[in-house]
Amino acid sequence: MVWPQPTNGKTNKNVDSRTVRNLNNHKSRNDECSMIKGSHKVKTSLSPPNFFSKAQLISVFRRFDSNNDGRLSRQELKNAFSSLGSRFPSYRAFAALHQADKNGDGYISEEEMDELIRYALSCGYYVQ
């Protein structure tokens, strides 16, 4: 986050200096950044997250079809979203059903899987 520099040359004491990026320092998110940990400087490299691909998400959702009926129930969706690292898997299962269940039967069928994958991709899950 870049904060505008004050015009009078003084810094605002209400601004946490750890969150303000120096305007002269044009490092990107992928560049090396340093964090203070105790009295030692620890260097870490920030790299972009490795997002799930469409094929990976399909295999995750198929793996959670516990009764092998070719449809995903709300509980199966909840378990799948939990495995993806969702902080609110119950909500994600509800929202996925709302988005993808076009015939309103309460299940995600093979025909509705593309819409489910589109929803899951929009959530931004990444491989941890």
Backbone as JSON Lines, residues from 0, in Angstrom:
{"i":0,"aa":"M","n":[0.85,-1.16,0.0],"ca":[0.0,0.0,0.0],"c":[0.9,1.23,0.0]}
{"i":1,"aa":"V","n":[0.63,2.17,-0.83],"ca":[1.42,3.39,-0.93],"c":[0.59,4.54,-0.38]}
{"i":2,"aa":"W","n":[1.14,5.23,0.59],"ca":[0.47,6.38,1.17],"c":[1.08,7.64,0.58]}
{"i":3,"aa":"P","n":[0.27,8.65,0.28],"ca":[0.84,9.89,-0.25],"c":[1.71,10.57,0.79]}
{"i":4,"aa":"Q","n":[2.78,11.17,0.32],"ca":[3.68,11.89,1.21],"c":[3.02,13.21,1.64]}
{"i":5,"aa":"P","n":[3.14,13.58,2.9],"ca":[2.57,14.86,3.34],"c":[3.29,16.02,2.66]}
{"i":6,"aa":"T","n":[2.57,17.08,2.45],"ca":[3.13,18.22,1.74],"c":[4.06,19.05,2.61]}
{"i":7,"aa":"N","n":[3.92,19.0,3.95],"ca":[4.77,19.82,4.81],"c":[6.07,19.12,5.2]}
{"i":8,"aa":"G","n":[6.29,17.87,4.73],"ca":[7.54,17.18,5.01],"c":[7.52,16.38,6.29]}
{"i":9,"aa":"K","n":[6.47,16.47,7.1],"ca":[6.41,15.72,8.35],"c":[5.6,14.44,8.11]}
{"i":10,"aa":"T","n":[5.95,13.4,8.85],"ca":[5.2,12.15,8.72],"c":[4.03,12.15,9.7]}
{"i":11,"aa":"N","n":[3.0,11.46,9.33],"ca":[1.82,11.33,10.16],"c":[2.09,10.27,11.21]}
{"i":12,"aa":"K","n":[1.97,10.62,12.49],"ca":[2.27,9.68,13.56],"c":[1.2,8.59,13.69]}
{"i":13,"aa":"N","n":[0.06,8.76,13.06],"ca":[-1.0,7.77,13.13],"c":[-0.81,6.63,12.13]}
{"i":14,"aa":"V","n":[0.15,6.77,11.24],"ca":[0.4,5.78,10.21],"c":[1.44,4.8,10.72]}
{"i":15,"aa":"D","n":[1.15,3.52,10.66],"ca":[2.09,2.49,11.06],"c":[3.17,2.41,9.99]}
{"i":16,"aa":"S","n":[4.39,2.66,10.37],"ca":[5.48,2.74,9.39],"c":[5.75,1.4,8.72]}
{"i":17,"aa":"R","n":[5.32,0.27,9.33],"ca":[5.56,-1.03,8.71],"c":[4.67,-1.24,7.48]}
{"i":18,"aa":"T","n":[3.55,-0.51,7.38],"ca":[2.65,-0.72,6.26],"c":[2.89,0.28,5.13]}
{"i":19,"aa":"V","n":[3.75,1.23,5.34],"ca":[4.0,2.26,4.33],"c":[5.22,1.87,3.52]}
{"i":20,"aa":"R","n":[5.07,1.78,2.22],"ca":[6.17,1.47,1.33],"c":[6.83,2.77,0.91]}
{"i":21,"aa":"N","n":[8.13,2.78,0.94],"ca":[8.89,3.94,0.52],"c":[8.64,4.16,-0.97]}
{"i":22,"aa":"L","n":[8.28,5.37,-1.35],"ca":[7.98,5.66,-2.75],"c":[9.2,5.5,-3.65]}
{"i":23,"aa":"N","n":[10.4,5.64,-3.09],"ca":[11.61,5.47,-3.89],"c":[11.99,4.0,-4.05]}
{"i":24,"aa":"N","n":[11.39,3.13,-3.28],"ca":[11.67,1.71,-3.34],"c":[10.61,1.04,-4.2]}
{"i":25,"aa":"H","n":[10.95,0.7,-5.42],"ca":[9.99,0.18,-6.37],"c":[10.04,-1.34,-6.46]}
{"i":26,"aa":"K","n":[10.25,-2.02,-5.34],"ca":[10.29,-3.47,-5.37],"c":[8.89,-4.01,-5.61]}
{"i":27,"aa":"S","n":[8.83,-5.04,-6.4],"ca":[7.54,-5.68,-6.64],"c":[7.31,-6.74,-5.58]}
{"i":28,"aa":"R","n":[6.13,-7.33,-5.62],"ca":[5.76,-8.35,-4.64],"c":[6.67,-9.57,-4.74]}
{"i":29,"aa":"N","n":[7.21,-9.83,-5.93],"ca":[8.04,-11.0,-6.13],"c":[9.48,-10.78,-5.7]}
{"i":30,"aa":"D","n":[9.86,-9.55,-5.45],"ca":[11.22,-9.27,-5.03],"c":[11.43,-9.71,-3.6]}
{"i":31,"aa":"E","n":[12.68,-9.75,-3.23],"ca":[13.02,-10.15,-1.88],"c":[12.61,-9.07,-0.91]}
{"i":32,"aa":"C","n":[12.02,-9.48,0.2],"ca":[11.68,-8.51,1.23],"c":[12.3,-8.98,2.52]}
{"i":33,"aa":"S","n":[12.49,-8.1,3.44],"ca":[13.08,-8.5,4.7],"c":[12.11,-8.2,5.82]}
{"i":34,"aa":"M","n":[12.12,-9.07,6.79],"ca":[11.26,-8.9,7.95],"c":[12.15,-8.92,9.18]}
{"i":35,"aa":"I","n":[11.78,-8.15,10.17],"ca":[12.52,-8.14,11.42],"c":[11.92,-9.2,12.32]}
{"i":36,"aa":"K","n":[12.75,-10.09,12.81],"ca":[12.3,-11.13,13.72],"c":[13.26,-11.11,14.89]}
{"i":37,"aa":"G","n":[12.79,-10.59,16.01],"ca":[13.68,-10.42,17.15],"c":[14.73,-9.38,16.81]}
{"i":38,"aa":"S","n":[15.97,-9.72,17.02],"ca":[17.04,-8.79,16.67],"c":[17.74,-9.18,15.38]}
{"i":39,"aa":"H","n":[17.29,-10.27,14.74],"ca":[17.91,-10.74,13.51],"c":[17.06,-10.35,12.33]}
{"i":40,"aa":"K","n":[17.71,-10.04,11.24],"ca":[17.0,-9.76,10.01],"c":[16.86,-11.05,9.22]}
{"i":41,"aa":"V","n":[15.63,-11.42,8.9],"ca":[15.37,-12.65,8.17],"c":[14.88,-12.26,6.79]}
{"i":42,"aa":"K","n":[15.51,-12.79,5.76],"ca":[15.1,-12.49,4.39],"c":[14.19,-13.59,3.9]}
{"i":43,"aa":"T","n":[13.06,-13.18,3.33],"ca":[12.14,-14.14,2.74],"c":[11.84,-13.7,1.32]}
{"i":44,"aa":"S","n":[11.55,-14.65,0.5],"ca":[11.21,-14.35,-0.88],"c":[9.71,-14.57,-1.06]}
{"i":45,"aa":"L","n":[9.01,-13.55,-1.51],"ca":[7.58,-13.66,-1.74],"c":[7.36,-14.03,-3.21]}
{"i":46,"aa":"S","n":[6.71,-15.15,-3.41],"ca":[6.4,-15.54,-4.78],"c":[4.88,-15.64,-4.89]}
{"i":47,"aa":"P","n":[4.37,-15.48,-6.09],"ca":[2.92,-15.55,-6.25],"c":[2.42,-16.95,-5.93]}
{"i":48,"aa":"P","n":[1.21,-17.05,-5.4],"ca":[0.69,-18.38,-5.07],"c":[0.44,-19.21,-6.31]}
{"i":49,"aa":"N","n":[0.55,-20.5,-6.16],"ca":[0.32,-21.45,-7.24],"c":[-1.16,-21.83,-7.21]}
{"i":50,"aa":"F","n":[-1.97,-21.18,-8.01],"ca":[-3.41,-21.39,-8.01],"c":[-3.77,-22.75,-8.61]}
{"i":51,"aa":"F","n":[-4.87,-23.33,-8.11],"ca":[-5.36,-24.59,-8.66],"c":[-5.8,-24.39,-10.11]}
{"i":52,"aa":"S","n":[-5.51,-25.38,-10.92],"ca":[-5.98,-25.35,-12.31],"c":[-7.38,-25.96,-12.36]}
{"i":53,"aa":"K","n":[-8.01,-25.84,-13.5],"ca":[-9.35,-26.4,-13.69],"c":[-9.31,-27.92,-13.5]}
{"i":54,"aa":"A","n":[-8.32,-28.58,-14.08],"ca":[-8.2,-30.04,-13.96],"c":[-7.97,-30.47,-12.52]}
{"i":55,"aa":"Q","n":[-7.17,-29.72,-11.78],"ca":[-6.93,-30.06,-10.38],"c":[-8.2,-29.93,-9.55]}
{"i":56,"aa":"L","n":[-8.97,-28.87,-9.8],"ca":[-10.22,-28.69,-9.06],"c":[-11.23,-29.78,-9.39]}
{"i":57,"aa":"I","n":[-11.29,-30.19,-10.64],"ca":[-12.2,-31.27,-11.02],"c":[-11.83,-32.54,-10.25]}
{"i":58,"aa":"S","n":[-10.54,-32.85,-10.17],"ca":[-10.13,-34.07,-9.47],"c":[-10.41,-33.97,-7.96]}
{"i":59,"aa":"V","n":[-10.26,-32.77,-7.38],"ca":[-10.58,-32.59,-5.96],"c":[-12.06,-32.84,-5.72]}
{"i":60,"aa":"F","n":[-12.92,-32.24,-6.53],"ca":[-14.36,-32.42,-6.32],"c":[-14.79,-33.86,-6.59]}
{"i":61,"aa":"R","n":[-14.21,-34.51,-7.58],"ca":[-14.57,-35.92,-7.84],"c":[-14.12,-36.83,-6.71]}
{"i":62,"aa":"R","n":[-12.99,-36.5,-6.09],"ca":[-12.49,-37.29,-4.97],"c":[-13.45,-37.24,-3.78]}
{"i":63,"aa":"F","n":[-14.18,-36.14,-3.64],"ca":[-15.09,-35.99,-2.5],"c":[-16.51,-36.47,-2.8]}
{"i":64,"aa":"D","n":[-16.73,-37.08,-3.94],"ca":[-18.01,-37.73,-4.22],"c":[-17.98,-39.07,-3.48]}
{"i":65,"aa":"S","n":[-18.31,-39.05,-2.19],"ca":[-18.11,-40.21,-1.31],"c":[-18.97,-41.41,-1.67]}
{"i":66,"aa":"N","n":[-20.17,-41.21,-2.19],"ca":[-21.05,-42.34,-2.52],"c":[-20.99,-42.71,-4.01]}
{"i":67,"aa":"N","n":[-20.11,-42.06,-4.77],"ca":[-19.88,-42.36,-6.19],"c":[-21.15,-42.37,-7.03]}
{"i":68,"aa":"D","n":[-22.06,-41.43,-6.74],"ca":[-23.28,-41.35,-7.54],"c":[-23.16,-40.35,-8.68]}
{"i":69,"aa":"G","n":[-21.99,-39.71,-8.82],"ca":[-21.79,-38.74,-9.89],"c":[-22.37,-37.37,-9.59]}
{"i":70,"aa":"R","n":[-22.83,-37.18,-8.35],"ca":[-23.36,-35.89,-7.92],"c":[-22.7,-35.49,-6.61]}
{"i":71,"aa":"L","n":[-22.61,-34.2,-6.37],"ca":[-22.03,-33.7,-5.13],"c":[-23.13,-33.09,-4.27]}
{"i":72,"aa":"S","n":[-23.25,-33.59,-3.05],"ca":[-24.21,-33.05,-2.09],"c":[-23.59,-31.85,-1.38]}
{"i":73,"aa":"R","n":[-24.39,-31.19,-0.57],"ca":[-23.87,-30.05,0.19],"c":[-22.75,-30.48,1.12]}
{"i":74,"aa":"Q","n":[-22.9,-31.63,1.79],"ca":[-21.87,-32.12,2.7],"c":[-20.59,-32.47,1.94]}
{"i":75,"aa":"E","n":[-20.72,-33.08,0.79],"ca":[-19.55,-33.4,-0.02],"c":[-18.85,-32.14,-0.51]}
{"i":76,"aa":"L","n":[-19.63,-31.14,-0.88],"ca":[-19.04,-29.85,-1.26],"c":[-18.33,-29.2,-0.08]}
{"i":77,"aa":"K","n":[-18.95,-29.26,1.09],"ca":[-18.34,-28.69,2.3],"c":[-17.0,-29.35,2.58]}
{"i":78,"aa":"N","n":[-16.94,-30.68,2.47],"ca":[-15.69,-31.4,2.7],"c":[-14.64,-31.02,1.66]}
{"i":79,"aa":"A","n":[-15.07,-30.86,0.41],"ca":[-14.13,-30.49,-0.66],"c":[-13.57,-29.08,-0.43]}
{"i":80,"aa":"F","n":[-14.44,-28.13,-0.1],"ca":[-13.97,-26.76,0.13],"c":[-13.08,-26.7,1.37]}
{"i":81,"aa":"S","n":[-13.37,-27.53,2.35],"ca":[-12.52,-27.58,3.53],"c":[-11.12,-28.08,3.16]}
{"i":82,"aa":"S","n":[-11.05,-29.08,2.29],"ca":[-9.74,-29.59,1.87],"c":[-8.98,-28.58,1.03]}
{"i":83,"aa":"L","n":[-9.7,-27.68,0.36],"ca":[-9.04,-26.63,-0.44],"c":[-8.5,-25.51,0.44]}
{"i":84,"aa":"G","n":[-8.84,-25.51,1.72],"ca":[-8.35,-24.49,2.64],"c":[-9.31,-23.37,2.89]}
{"i":85,"aa":"S","n":[-10.59,-23.56,2.59],"ca":[-11.58,-22.52,2.82],"c":[-11.73,-22.26,4.31]}
{"i":86,"aa":"R","n":[-11.83,-21.01,4.69],"ca":[-12.06,-20.68,6.09],"c":[-13.53,-20.84,6.45]}
{"i":87,"aa":"F","n":[-14.4,-20.83,5.46],"ca":[-15.84,-20.98,5.68],"c":[-16.4,-22.0,4.7]}
{"i":88,"aa":"P","n":[-16.07,-23.28,4.88],"ca":[-16.5,-24.28,3.9],"c":[-18.02,-24.44,3.81]}
{"i":89,"aa":"S","n":[-18.74,-24.23,4.9],"ca":[-20.21,-24.34,4.84],"c":[-20.79,-23.26,3.95]}
{"i":90,"aa":"Y","n":[-20.27,-22.04,4.08],"ca":[-20.74,-20.95,3.24],"c":[-20.39,-21.21,1.78]}
{"i":91,"aa":"R","n":[-19.15,-21.68,1.54],"ca":[-18.73,-21.94,0.16],"c":[-19.61,-23.01,-0.48]}
{"i":92,"aa":"A","n":[-19.97,-24.05,0.29],"ca":[-20.84,-25.1,-0.25],"c":[-22.21,-24.53,-0.59]}
{"i":93,"aa":"F","n":[-22.75,-23.69,0.3],"ca":[-24.03,-23.05,0.05],"c":[-23.96,-22.18,-1.2]}
{"i":94,"aa":"A","n":[-22.92,-21.35,-1.29],"ca":[-22.78,-20.44,-2.43],"c":[-22.55,-21.21,-3.73]}
{"i":95,"aa":"A","n":[-21.79,-22.31,-3.65],"ca":[-21.55,-23.12,-4.85],"c":[-22.85,-23.74,-5.35]}
{"i":96,"aa":"L","n":[-23.67,-24.24,-4.43],"ca":[-24.96,-24.79,-4.83],"c":[-25.83,-23.71,-5.45]}
{"i":97,"aa":"H","n":[-25.82,-22.54,-4.85],"ca":[-26.61,-21.43,-5.38],"c":[-26.15,-21.05,-6.79]}
{"i":98,"aa":"Q","n":[-24.84,-21.06,-7.01],"ca":[-24.28,-20.67,-8.31],"c":[-24.46,-21.75,-9.37]}
{"i":99,"aa":"A","n":[-24.18,-23.0,-8.99],"ca":[-24.03,-24.05,-10.0],"c":[-25.24,-24.97,-10.15]}
{"i":100,"aa":"D","n":[-26.08,-25.08,-9.15],"ca":[-27.2,-26.02,-9.22],"c":[-28.34,-25.41,-10.03]}
{"i":101,"aa":"K","n":[-28.27,-25.6,-11.33],"ca":[-29.25,-24.95,-12.23],"c":[-30.63,-25.59,-12.17]}
{"i":102,"aa":"N","n":[-30.7,-26.92,-11.91],"ca":[-32.02,-27.57,-11.89],"c":[-32.65,-27.57,-10.5]}
{"i":103,"aa":"G","n":[-31.93,-27.09,-9.48],"ca":[-32.49,-26.91,-8.15],"c":[-32.73,-28.19,-7.37]}
{"i":104,"aa":"D","n":[-32.04,-29.29,-7.71],"ca":[-32.26,-30.54,-6.98],"c":[-31.41,-30.67,-5.72]}
{"i":105,"aa":"G","n":[-30.55,-29.69,-5.45],"ca":[-29.72,-29.73,-4.24],"c":[-28.41,-30.47,-4.43]}
{"i":106,"aa":"Y","n":[-28.08,-30.85,-5.64],"ca":[-26.85,-31.57,-5.95],"c":[-26.18,-30.93,-7.16]}
{"i":107,"aa":"I","n":[-24.86,-31.1,-7.23],"ca":[-24.1,-30.67,-8.41],"c":[-23.87,-31.92,-9.25]}
{"i":108,"aa":"S","n":[-24.46,-31.96,-10.41],"ca":[-24.3,-33.11,-11.32],"c":[-23.14,-32.84,-12.27]}
{"i":109,"aa":"E","n":[-22.82,-33.85,-13.1],"ca":[-21.75,-33.7,-14.08],"c":[-22.01,-32.53,-15.03]}
{"i":110,"aa":"E","n":[-23.27,-32.34,-15.4],"ca":[-23.62,-31.25,-16.31],"c":[-23.4,-29.87,-15.67]}
{"i":111,"aa":"E","n":[-23.45,-29.82,-14.35],"ca":[-23.3,-28.55,-13.63],"c":[-21.88,-28.33,-13.12]}
{"i":112,"aa":"M","n":[-21.0,-29.29,-13.37],"ca":[-19.64,-29.24,-12.84],"c":[-18.86,-28.03,-13.37]}
{"i":113,"aa":"D","n":[-19.05,-27.66,-14.64],"ca":[-18.33,-26.51,-15.19],"c":[-18.63,-25.23,-14.41]}
{"i":114,"aa":"E","n":[-19.88,-25.06,-14.05],"ca":[-20.26,-23.86,-13.28],"c":[-19.65,-23.9,-11.88]}
{"i":115,"aa":"L","n":[-19.6,-25.08,-11.28],"ca":[-18.96,-25.24,-9.96],"c":[-17.48,-24.9,-10.05]}
{"i":116,"aa":"I","n":[-16.82,-25.39,-11.09],"ca":[-15.38,-25.12,-11.26],"c":[-15.16,-23.63,-11.49]}
{"i":117,"aa":"R","n":[-16.02,-23.0,-12.26],"ca":[-15.91,-21.56,-12.49],"c":[-16.02,-20.8,-11.17]}
{"i":118,"aa":"Y","n":[-16.96,-21.22,-10.32],"ca":[-17.11,-20.59,-9.0],"c":[-15.86,-20.81,-8.14]}
{"i":119,"aa":"A","n":[-15.36,-22.06,-8.1],"ca":[-14.19,-22.36,-7.28],"c":[-12.96,-21.59,-7.77]}
{"i":120,"aa":"L","n":[-12.81,-21.44,-9.08],"ca":[-11.68,-20.66,-9.61],"c":[-11.79,-19.2,-9.2]}
{"i":121,"aa":"S","n":[-13.01,-18.69,-9.13],"ca":[-13.19,-17.28,-8.74],"c":[-12.85,-17.04,-7.27]}
{"i":122,"aa":"C","n":[-12.86,-18.1,-6.47],"ca":[-12.52,-17.98,-5.04],"c":[-11.02,-17.84,-4.81]}
{"i":123,"aa":"G","n":[-10.23,-18.23,-5.81],"ca":[-8.77,-18.02,-5.71],"c":[-8.04,-18.99,-4.82]}
{"i":124,"aa":"Y","n":[-8.45,-20.25,-4.79],"ca":[-7.72,-21.24,-3.97],"c":[-6.39,-21.55,-4.62]}
{"i":125,"aa":"Y","n":[-5.39,-21.77,-3.78],"ca":[-4.06,-22.08,-4.29],"c":[-3.46,-23.26,-3.54]}
{"i":126,"aa":"V","n":[-2.53,-23.94,-4.22],"ca":[-1.87,-25.1,-3.65],"c":[-0.99,-24.64,-2.51]}
{"i":127,"aa":"Q","n":[-1.13,-25.28,-1.36],"ca":[-0.36,-24.87,-0.2],"c":[0.82,-25.78,0.04]}
